[in-house]
Amino acid sequence: MDNPYTLYEVDSLNYGDHLCCLYNTENEHRALLTLFLSQGLTRNDKIIYIVDVHSSQVVINYLKKISIDVDLYLERGQFIILSAKDTYLKEGYFDPDKMIELLKAETEIALKEGYAGLRVTGEMTWALKELPGSDRLIEYESKLNKFFPNSKCLAICQYDMREFSPDLILKVIETHPIMIMGTEFFQNFYFTPPDEFLSENPEKLKMNRWIRHLKDRKQAELKIIEHENSLYEKINELNCLYGISKLLEYPNISIEEIIEGTIQLIPPAFKFPKISCSRIIYDAKEYKTENCEETPYKLSYDVIVNDQIMKIEVFYIENRPFLKEEKFLLKEIGDRLKIIIDWKLGEIKLKNSEKKYRIAFNRSEFYKDLLSHDIKNILQVLSLSTSYGIDNLDNKEHLREGFTRIMEQIEKIDRLIENVNKFSKLEESEQSLELVDLYKILEKAIDFIHKNFLDRNINIYIKSAEENHLIYANEFLIDVFDNLLSNAIRHNDNTEIEILIRIESENSNGLEYFKLEFIDNGKGISDARKNDIFQRFNQNNRMASGLGSGLSLVSKIISVYGGKIWVEDKVKGDHSKGSKFIILIPKFKIC
């Protein structure tokens, strides 16, 4: 193209510019000329305004309406208003060369007077009056394009489209490098350079220029398409890299999910996404897109992640070349994925370390609590019982009572140590489960209870409508039953202790369970303590007491089996009538 494209507006005008203003309304005329004139005064330009259809006062009012002291500029000669007779028709006729000489002379005068340059604008309606030489208007407009470049002068030629014919306007357009339509500026690709316009064979030169412009336009369109494609590809690449980074925003996302997410993001980032697929091989696992097939048209990148090779591959299903930029993209994807996975592995290690620390800390706190609370209480009772016995050495009945209390506390220490050991075993190792008959285990527990509480009147009944009682459990199941039955006896002041064990089936969330209810006639448990009694070993509730460490052990064991335990009142709303401990344990399904 002849000239580089420039985006014009009033503020960007420079000396040497030759502009044509085509306007349709007085508002358009006023808006453009007010800006053009006020800017010239601000920039220390000398201004010549050549009026024809507008009076001098109209032009002056344009500036006064924006609070410019026009009289000051008029008095000192920076702003001059002339008529067509004073300029274009100074000799009584129009001569383009003489008018250009006048502009040259006025430019030199402006510079000598200390102004930065000359700014001219003229109303061209005088050319419609058929005065001598007015037929040379277009010759003048073309010749101006030899004068303005490298001069310190710029000009706007004003054409009222309501007055001029389309034929003349077309020629005006051909002779102005910059067009103003209303108040909008345009780089004029219809402009014809003066050497061509004023030549002996202008039509041939115009034809050649138009052909050249068509070719240039074609090249420009191809460039635009190329840039658009490049921009589109770059956006896709950035979307891919951004999407990979964004995967980390999901707090619980796994490394496998990060790789799966990356696999889906890769194909859209390549030039031919519809025929591309991707695969990542890492840690002896293969991750790939749904349509992925291995072909010879492959791009791959290997990166070391956590001391293992991660292979990232992109395949084209059809024969297509990979771009140089796509090789860099795949490397960037691999390097970014390595950073993300390394970070995730570090996070996992940190969480595991924190978890181990918390477990160790909680266990330490538990033993501290155990020493300061349970054992302290036991020692206090032992001390009191011993003193009681010493004070009553001569009284066999009192002495026996003291020794009985001592034996009870020794038993309590033994149970406490046994429960702590079992709880520790449950926490520190993964438990293997086997098929057992809970009914038979329950019978053993009941037999053990009767042998250990010979001095109590205990009636234990089992009521079950089930044909089989098979579940997956381990050696600790008997401890569950022993703890529940022992507590039902120890916390019961009645002379006759009644315990009903009811077994039935229950469906919960689509799973079949055995529901065991241990119903007693003991003291009961208040609503405020119904949750706390299972939290004896919980880090948030280490001080729960009364029923000891046994129920926390029971809760832990039941959770290992995939079940749950809770307590209710035997008589709803009145806990003093006894308790109902309820256990759900998954059934073994017989096919």
Residue pairs with C-beta under 8 A, 6 or more apart in sequence:
1 189
1 213
1 216
1 220
2 193
2 209
3 177
3 187
5 187
6 12
6 187
7 185
7 187
8 178
8 185
8 186
8 187
9 185
10 32
10 35
10 36
10 39
10 185
11 39
13 19
13 36
13 39
13 154
14 154
15 117
15 151
15 152
15 153
15 154
16 148
16 149
16 150
16 151
16 153
16 154
17 148
17 154
17 155
17 177
17 178
18 144
18 145
18 148
18 154
18 155
18 157
18 176
18 177
18 178
19 154
19 155
19 156
19 157
19 176
19 177
19 178
19 179
19 180
19 185
20 141
20 156
20 157
20 159
20 172
20 173
20 175
20 176
20 178
20 179
20 180
21 29
21 32
21 156
21 157
21 158
21 159
21 180
22 159
22 161
22 169
22 172
22 179
22 180
22 181
22 182
23 29
23 32
23 158
23 159
23 160
23 161
23 182
24 160
24 161
24 162
24 182
25 182
28 182
28 183
29 54
29 158
29 160
30 62
31 182
31 183
32 156
32 180
32 182
32 183
33 59
33 62
33 121
33 156
33 158
34 62
34 63
34 65
34 66
35 183
36 119
36 121
36 156
37 47
37 49
37 59
37 62
37 63
37 79
37 119
37 121
38 63
38 66
38 68
40 47
40 119
41 47
41 63
41 68
41 73
41 78
41 79
43 116
44 115
44 116
45 110
45 115
45 116
45 117
45 118
45 119
46 77
46 78
46 80
46 106
46 109
46 110
46 113
46 115
46 117
46 118
46 119
47 73
47 78
47 79
47 80
47 118
47 119
47 120
47 121
48 80
48 81
48 82
48 87
48 106
48 118
48 119
48 120
48 121
49 59
49 79
49 80
49 81
49 82
49 120
49 121
49 122
50 82
50 83
50 84
50 86
50 87
50 88
50 120
50 121
50 122
50 123
51 59
51 81
51 82
51 83
51 84
51 123
52 83
52 84
52 122
52 123
52 124
52 125
52 126
53 123
53 125
53 160
54 123
56 81
59 81
60 70
60 74
60 81
63 70
64 70
70 79
73 79
74 80
74 81
77 113
78 115
84 122
84 123
84 126
87 99
87 102
87 122
88 94
88 99
88 122
88 126
88 127
89 126
89 131
89 133
90 98
90 102
91 98
92 132
93 131
93 132
93 133
94 127
94 131
94 132
94 133
94 134
94 136
94 137
94 140
95 133
95 136
96 133
96 136
96 139
96 140
96 143
97 143
99 140
100 140
100 143
100 144
100 147
103 118
103 120
103 147
103 153
103 155
104 147
104 151
106 118
106 120
106 153
107 117
107 118
107 151
107 152
107 153
110 117
110 118
110 152
111 117
111 118
111 152
116 152
117 152
117 153
117 154
118 152
118 153
118 154
119 153
119 154
119 155
120 153
120 154
120 155
120 156
121 155
121 156
121 157
121 158
122 155
122 157
122 158
123 158
123 160
124 137
124 157
124 158
124 159
124 164
125 160
125 163
126 134
127 134
127 137
128 134
128 163
128 164
137 168
138 168
138 171
138 172
138 175
139 198
141 157
141 171
141 172
141 175
141 176
142 175
142 192
142 194
142 197
142 198
143 194
143 198
144 155
144 175
145 175
145 177
145 193
145 194
146 194
147 153
148 154
148 155
156 180
157 172
157 176
159 169
159 172
161 169
164 172
173 179
173 188
173 190
173 191
174 190
174 191
174 192
174 197
175 191
175 192
175 194
175 197
176 188
176 191
177 187
177 188
177 191
178 185
178 186
178 187
178 188
179 185
179 186
179 188
180 186
189 213
192 202
192 206
192 209
196 202
196 205
196 206
196 209
199 205
233 271
233 325
236 268
236 269
236 270
236 273
237 269
237 325
237 329
239 265
239 268
239 269
240 265
240 266
240 268
240 269
240 329
240 333
241 332
241 333
241 336
243 261
243 265
244 261
244 262
244 265
244 333
244 336
244 337
244 340
245 336
245 340
247 253
247 257
247 258
247 261
247 262
247 340
248 258
248 340
248 343
248 344
250 257
253 261
253 344
255 341
255 344
255 345
256 285
256 287
258 337
258 340
258 341
258 344
259 280
259 282
259 287
259 337
259 341
260 287
262 280
262 333
262 337
263 278
263 279
263 280
263 287
263 288
263 289
264 289
266 276
266 278
266 289
266 312
266 314
266 333
267 273
267 276
267 277
267 278
267 289
267 314
269 329
269 333
270 276
270 314
270 322
270 326
270 329
271 320
271 323
271 326
272 316
272 318
272 320
275 316
275 317
275 318
275 320
276 314
276 315
276 316
276 317
277 288
277 289
277 291
277 292
277 293
277 314
277 315
277 317
278 288
278 289
278 292
278 312
278 313
278 314
278 315
279 286
279 287
279 288
279 289
279 292
279 294
279 311
279 312
279 313
279 315
280 286
280 287
280 288
280 310
280 311
280 312
280 313
281 287
281 310
281 311
281 313
282 305
282 308
282 309
282 310
282 311
283 308
291 317
292 315
293 315
293 317
294 315
295 315
295 316
295 317
297 315
297 316
297 317
297 318
297 319
297 320
297 322
298 313
298 314
298 315
298 316
299 313
299 314
299 322
299 326
299 327
299 330
300 311
300 312
300 313
300 314
300 330
301 311
301 312
301 327
301 330
301 331
301 333
301 334
302 309
302 310
302 311
302 312
302 334
303 309
303 310
303 312
303 334
303 335
303 337
303 338
304 310
304 338
305 337
305 338
305 341
305 342
306 341
306 342
306 345
310 334
310 337
310 338
310 341
312 330
312 333
312 334
312 337
314 322
314 326
314 330
316 322
358 539
359 427
362 539
363 424
363 427
365 539
365 542
366 537
366 542
369 542
369 543
370 416
370 420
373 543
373 545
374 416
374 545
374 548
374 549
375 413
375 416
378 409
378 412
378 413
378 416
381 405
381 409
382 406
382 409
384 405
385 402
385 403
385 405
385 406
385 409
386 402
386 406
388 398
388 401
388 402
388 405
389 398
389 399
389 402
389 403
389 406
392 398
392 399
392 402
393 399
412 548
415 548
415 550
416 548
416 549
419 548
419 549
419 550
419 553
420 549
422 476
422 479
422 553
423 537
423 549
423 552
423 553
423 556
426 476
426 553
426 556
426 557
426 560
427 556
431 474
431 560
432 474
433 472
433 473
433 474
433 560
433 561
434 472
434 473
434 474
435 470
435 471
435 472
435 588
436 470
436 471
436 472
436 473
436 474
436 477
437 468
437 469
437 470
438 469
438 470
438 471
438 473
438 477
438 503
438 514
438 516
438 585
439 462
439 464
439 469
439 503
440 469
441 473
441 477
441 478
441 481
442 462
442 481
442 501
443 462
444 478
445 478
445 481
445 482
445 485
446 460
446 462
446 481
446 485
448 478
448 482
449 458
449 460
449 482
449 485
449 486
449 489
450 458
450 460
452 486
453 489
456 489
456 497
457 495
457 496
457 497
458 489
458 497
458 499
459 496
459 497
459 498
459 499
460 485
460 499
460 501
461 499
461 500
461 501
462 501
462 503
463 500
463 501
463 502
463 503
464 502
464 503
464 504
465 503
465 504
466 503
466 504
466 505
466 514
468 590
469 503
469 514
470 587
470 588
470 590
471 514
471 561
471 585
471 586
471 587
471 588
472 561
472 586
472 588
473 561
473 585
474 560
476 557
476 560
477 557
477 561
479 553
479 554
479 557
480 554
480 557
480 558
480 583
483 550
483 551
483 553
483 554
484 518
484 554
484 581
485 499
485 518
486 550
487 547
487 550
487 551
488 497
488 499
488 518
488 520
488 522
488 579
489 497
489 499
489 522
491 522
491 523
491 547
492 520
492 521
492 522
492 523
493 522
493 523
494 521
494 522
497 520
497 521
497 522
498 520
498 521
499 518
499 519
499 520
499 521
500 517
500 518
500 519
500 520
501 516
501 517
501 518
501 519
502 516
502 517
502 519
503 514
503 515
503 516
503 517
504 514
504 515
505 512
505 513
505 514
505 515
505 587
506 512
506 513
506 514
506 515
506 584
507 513
508 584
511 586
512 586
512 587
512 589
513 563
513 584
513 585
513 586
513 587
514 583
514 584
514 585
514 586
514 587
515 582
515 583
515 584
516 582
516 583
516 585
517 580
517 581
517 582
518 579
518 580
518 581
518 582
518 583
519 570
519 578
519 579
519 580
520 570
520 578
520 579
521 570
521 577
521 578
522 578
522 579
523 576
523 578
524 569
524 570
524 574
524 575
524 576
524 577
524 578
524 579
525 533
525 567
525 575
525 579
526 575
527 575
529 544
529 546
530 566
530 567
530 568
532 541
532 544
533 544
533 546
533 547
533 551
533 567
534 551
534 552
534 554
534 555
534 565
534 566
535 541
535 544
535 552
536 542
536 544
536 545
536 547
536 548
536 549
536 550
536 551
536 552
537 549
537 552
537 553
537 556
538 544
538 552
554 565
555 565
558 564
558 565
558 583
558 585
561 585
561 586
562 585
562 586
563 583
563 584
563 585
563 586
564 583
564 584
565 581
565 582
565 583
565 584
566 581
566 582
567 579
567 580
567 581
567 582
568 579
568 580
568 582
569 575
569 577
569 578
569 579
569 580
570 577
570 578
570 579
570 580
571 577
571 578
